[in-house]
Amino acid sequence: MMKPRGYYSYHVSRLLLGAVFVYAGLLKALDVTAFAGQVAAYQLLPYQWNYVAAAALPCVEILAGGLLIAGIRVRAAALTIAGLTALFIILLLSVLTRGLEIDCGCFGPQVQSTPLQALLRNLILLAMAHFVFHLRNRYAAPPAA
């Protein structure tokens, strides 16, 4: 028998994770040029690729987050978000290792956060994506009365 607490935890995590990624994607999409500058601050990509990444990333975030909110293709969306979050963690560790003092760019140019703050936030998001991915089949349906 399924516990109602697990059912509600799963859905709150799914909706919250989806909302965070839709919000982050929309903020980045509002000013792709400024976001490309934030991508360039990581000093990892050739100049032109900063713009490609800045244009593509918000679309992927909005799509994956929207799918989570809608409850459609949840496992694929959670896996996509987990992959992106793991990549963000690696990039942030690279920034911290190299001693760069940059804004993470997580929520576009509108919201400032340090690489360490972003790293901690991304660890939580990765745990949520893991939870949503693995518990989709178990908690998607309402608990039996």
KEMI-58736 format. One record per atom (N, C-alpha, C): residue in three letters; x, y, z. Coordinates in pm, whole numbers, plus 32768, in hexadecimal, padded with zeros to 4 digits. Atoms other than C-alpha are relative to their C-alpha. Layout:
<nodes>
ALAXYZ ...
</nodes>
This chain:
<nodes>
MET80547F8A8000 MET800080008000 MET8058807D8000 MET7FB37F86800E MET808181557F9E MET7FDD80638070 LYS80157F9D7F97 LYS80AE825E80A9 LYS7FDE80867FBF PRO80247F7E8038 PRO800083AB8062 PRO807280658008 ARG7F917FA37FF0 ARG8134846380E2 ARG80607FF77F89 GLY7FA980128074 GLY820883CE7FCB GLY7FC280377F81 TYR80487FCD8075 TYR810184257EC8 TYR800B80987FFA TYR7FFB7F6E7FFE TYR80F785927F34 TYR809080337FF4 SER7F737FD8800B SER827385AA7F5A SER802F7FF77F70 TYR7FDB8012808D TYR82A085247DFA TYR7FC880727FAC HIS803E7F998054 HIS81AA861A7D60 HIS8032808D8021 VAL7FC87F7E7FDB VAL822987467E23 VAL808D800E7FC6 SER7F787FFD8038 SER838F86EE7DBB SER7FFC80127F69 ARG800C7FF88091 ARG832686C07C50 ARG7FD8808E7FD5 LEU802F7F7A8023 LEU826B880B7C44 LEU8066806C8021 LEU7F9C7F9F7FD8 LEU837588CD7D00 LEU80797FFD7FA2 LEU7F8F800F805B LEU848E88447C29 LEU7FDE80397F76 GLY802C7FCB8081 GLY83CA88927AED GLY7FF880978002 ALA800E7F6E7FF6 ALA837C89F37B64 ALA808780458004 VAL7F7B7FC57FF7 VAL84E78A3B7BBA VAL804080077F75 PHE7FC080028083 PHE855B89D47A5F PHE7FB680557F99 VAL80497FA58059 VAL84458A8B79A5 VAL802580908022 TYR7FDD7F797FD4 TYR848F8BC37A72 TYR808F80257FD4 ALA7F757FE68026 ALA86088BA97A3A ALA800D80107F69 GLY7FFA7FF78092 GLY85D88B6C78C6 GLY7FC480807FCB LEU803F7F84802D LEU84EC8C91789D LEU8057807A801D LEU7FA87F8F7FDF LEU85D88D807952 LEU807780087FA0 LYS7F908001805E LYS86F68D147871 LYS7FD380287F74 ALA80337FE38086 ALA86208D2B7737 ALA7FDE80937FEE LEU80227F72800A LEU85C28E937787 LEU807580537FCB ASP7F8B7FB7802F ASP87278F06773E ASP806F7F9C7FDF VAL7FA08068802A VAL87EC8DFF767F VAL808C803A7FF4 THR7F7B7FC3800F THR89088EF17636 THR8046800F8087 ALA7FC57FF37F7A ALA89418F3E77A6 ALA80217F768039 PHE7FE480887FD0 PHE89268DCB77F7 PHE807B7FC77FBB ALA7F88802F8047 ALA8A2B8D8176EA ALA807E80378043 GLY7F8F7FC77FB7 GLY8B138E6C77A8 GLY801B7FB38081 GLN7FEE80507F87 GLN8AD78DA378E4 GLN803A7F777FDF VAL7FC78080802C VAL8B218C607827 VAL809580137FE1 ALA7F757FE38025 ALA8C628CFE77A2 ALA8059800F807C ALA7FB27FEC7F85 ALA8CCF8D507908 ALA80387F7D8036 TYR7FCD80827FD5 TYR8D008BDB7943 TYR80857FDE7FBA GLN7F828010804A GLN8E208BED7846 GLN80187F707FD2 LEU7FF4808B802C LEU8DDC8A9477B7 LEU7FE17FEC7F6C LEU802A8013808A LEU8D418AC2765F LEU803F80687FA4 PRO7FD87F9A8061 PRO8DB98B6D7522 PRO7F93806C7FF8 TYR80597F8C7FFF TYR8D1A8CC474F2 TYR7F767FE47FC5 GLN808080168044 GLN8C0B8C5973FA GLN7FA87F9C804B TRP804C80667FBA TRP8BA18B2E74CB TRP7FBB8035807D ASN80447FC37F8E ASN8B4B8C1075F0 ASN7F73802A7FD9 TYR80847FD68030 TYR8A2B8C987520 TYR7FA77F897FE1 VAL804D8079801C VAL89BF8B3F74AE VAL7FCB7FC58083 ALA802980347F7E ALA89B78AC47616 ALA7F9780598040 ALA805E7FA07FC3 ALA89048C01768A ALA7F787FFD7FBB ALA808080078048 ALA87F88BD6757F ALA7FBB7F7A8016 ALA803B80867FF6 ALA87C58A5E75A7 ALA7FD67FDC808E LEU801B802B7F77 LEU87D28A317720 LEU7F77802B8035 PRO80847FDB7FCE PRO869C8AFF7776 PRO7F8F7FAE7FC1 CYS806780508042 CYS85CF8A3C7675 CYS7FF57F75803F VAL7FFF80857FC3 VAL863788EF770C VAL7FC78007808D GLU80317FF17F77 GLU85F5896A786E GLU7F6980168003 ILE80907FE48003 ILE849C89F27818 ILE7FB27F847FD6 LEU80448079802F LEU843C88B6775A LEU7FFC7F94806C ALA7FFA806A7F9A ALA84B187C37867 ALA7FAE8027807B GLY804E7FD27F8D GLY841C88947980 GLY7F6B7FFE7FE3 GLY808D80028027 GLY82D488B978C5 GLY7FC77F737FFD LEU802C808B8001 LEU82BE87427891 LEU7FEB7FCD808E LEU801280297F75 LEU82F0870B7A06 LEU7F80803C803C ILE80787FBF7FCB ILE81E288067A5D ILE7F827FBF7FC8 ALA8075803C8040 ALA80F1876A7963 ALA7FF17F6C8021 GLY8005808E7FE0 GLY8144860B79DA GLY800B7FA87F85 ILE7FF08049807E ILE819E859D7878 ILE80937FDA7FF1 ARG7F7580308014 ARG82D584C87832 ARG805880288076 VAL7FBF7FD37F84 VAL833B8504799A VAL808B7FC58010 ARG7F7B803E7FEC ARG8458840A79A4 ARG8066803A7F9E ALA7FA47FC58062 ALA84F384957863 ALA8025808F8028 ALA7FE67F767FD6 ALA84CF85FA78E3 ALA805A8003807B ALA7FAD80057F87 ALA856185A07A38 ALA808F7FD67FDE LEU7F7B802C802A LEU868384EE798F LEU804A80727FBA THR7FC37F8C8043 THR86C4861E78B3 THR802D80678066 ILE7FDE7F9F7F97 ILE86BD870379E1 ILE80737FCD8055 ALA7F9180397FB3 ALA87A086177AA3 ALA8083800D7FB1 GLY7F897FF38053 GLY889686167980 GLY8032808F7FFA LEU7FDA7F738001 LEU889287907964 LEU803B80298088 THR7FD37FDB7F7A THR88B987B47ADC THR80897FC5801E ALA7F7B803E7FEE ALA89DE86C07AE3 ALA8069804F7FB2 LEU7FA47FAE804F LEU8A81878B79CD LEU801A80858047 PHE7FEE7F827FB8 PHE8A4488CD7A90 PHE805A7FED807A ILE7FAC801C7F8B ILE8AE4882F7BC4 ILE80927FF67FD6 ILE7F76800E8032 ILE8C1A87CF7AFC ILE803880897FDA LEU7FD27F7B8028 LEU8C30892E7A69 LEU801C8058807A LEU7FEC7FB07F87 LEU8C0A89CE7BBF LEU807B7FD3804E LEU7F8680337FC0 LEU8D1688EB7C52 LEU807C80327FB6 SER7F917FCB8051 SER8DF889587B33 SER801A80938022 VAL7FF37F727FDE VAL8DB58AC57B84 VAL803F800F808A LEU7FC97FF87F79 LEU8DFB8A8F7CF6 LEU80927FD48003 THR7F7580318005 THR8F3989C97CAC THR805E80687FC3 ARG7FAD7F9B8042 ARG8FBA8ADC7BC6 ARG7FFF80868046 GLY80037F847FB2 GLY8F648BEA7CC4 GLY7FBD80757FBA LEU80447F958047 LEU8E838CB07BDA LEU7F93803B805A GLU80687FBB7FB4 GLU8DA58DB27C82 GLU7F9880327F9D ILE80657FDC8063 ILE8C778DB27B9B ILE7F747FE68038 ASP808B80227FE2 ASP8AFF8DB37BAF ASP7FE37F807FB4 CYS80158083803E CYS8A868C547B64 CYS7FAC80077F81 GLY80567FF68075 GLY89828CC77A65 GLY7F8A7FA18003 CYS806980667FF3 CYS888C8BC47AE6 CYS7F7680357FDE PHE80827FC58018 PHE87658CAF7AD2 PHE800E807C7FA8 GLY7FEA7F91805A GLY87E68D9279C1 GLY804180758048 PRO7FBE7F8B7FC5 PRO886F8EEE79FF PRO7FAD8043806E GLN80577FBE7FA0 GLN87488F4A7ADF GLN801B7FD88091 VAL7FED80337F78 VAL87A68E767C0F VAL80947FDC8013 GLN7F7280167FE5 GLN89078E777CA0 GLN80117F938069 SER7FD8805F7F98 SER89A08D517D5B SER808F7FD47FE6 THR7F74802A800B THR8B008CD97DA1 THR80057F707FCF PRO7FF3808D802A PRO8B858B927D12 PRO7FE57F9D8072 LEU8018805B7F90 LEU8B7A8AF57E6E LEU7F6A7FF68021 GLN809280037FEA GLN8A0D8B597EA5 GLN7FBC7FAD7F93 ALA803B804A8070 ALA89B98AD17D4D ALA801F7F6C8009 LEU7FDB808D7FF0 LEU8A74898E7D92 LEU7FA57FBB8065 LEU805780397F99 LEU89AD894F7ED0 LEU7F707FF37FCD ARG808780048039 ARG886689A37E1F ARG7FF57F8E7F9A ASN800380688066 ASN88BE88B97D00 ASN80067F73803C LEU800080827FBD LEU8908879A7DEE LEU7F737FDB802F ILE808B80187FD5 ILE87A887C17E7A ILE7FA87FE07F87 LEU804E8019807A LEU871387D37D1B LEU801D7F767FC6 LEU7FDD80858032 LEU87D1869A7CB5 LEU7FBD7F948055 ALA804480617FA8 ALA874885E07DE4 ALA7F6A7FFC7FE0 MET808E7FFD8023 MET85E886517D88 MET7FE67FBA7F7B ALA801080418082 ALA861485E27C1E ALA800D7F68800E HIS7FEE808F7FE4 HIS869084907C9B HIS7F817FC6803F PHE807A802A7FBA PHE856184727D81 PHE7F8C7FF57F9D VAL806F7FFF8061 VAL846B84CE7C6B VAL80137F907F99 PHE7FE780688064 PHE851083E67B6D PHE7FE17F748036 HIS800D80887FCB HIS851782B57C4E HIS7F787FE0803D LEU8080801C7FBF LEU83C782DE7CF5 LEU7F87801E7FA8 ARG806D7FE3805D ARG82F883387BC2 ARG7F9A7F8F7FFB ASN805C8070800F ASN826381DF7B97 ASN7FB97FDC8082 ARG803980267F7F ARG822481B07D08 ARG7F9680628033 TYR80567F9A7FC2 TYR817A82FA7D5F TYR7FB080547F9D ALA80487FAD8061 ALA80E283827C1C ALA7F697FF98015 ALA809180117FE9 ALA7F8782F77C6C ALA7FDE80248090 PRO80287FE07F76 PRO7EC4836B7D9D PRO80007F858059 PRO7FFF80727FA4 PRO7EE082917ED3 PRO7F737FC3800D ALA808080467FEC ALA7DD0818E7F08 ALA7FC680288086 ALA80427FD67F83 ALA7CD381F0800C ALA7FF27F8E8061 
</nodes>
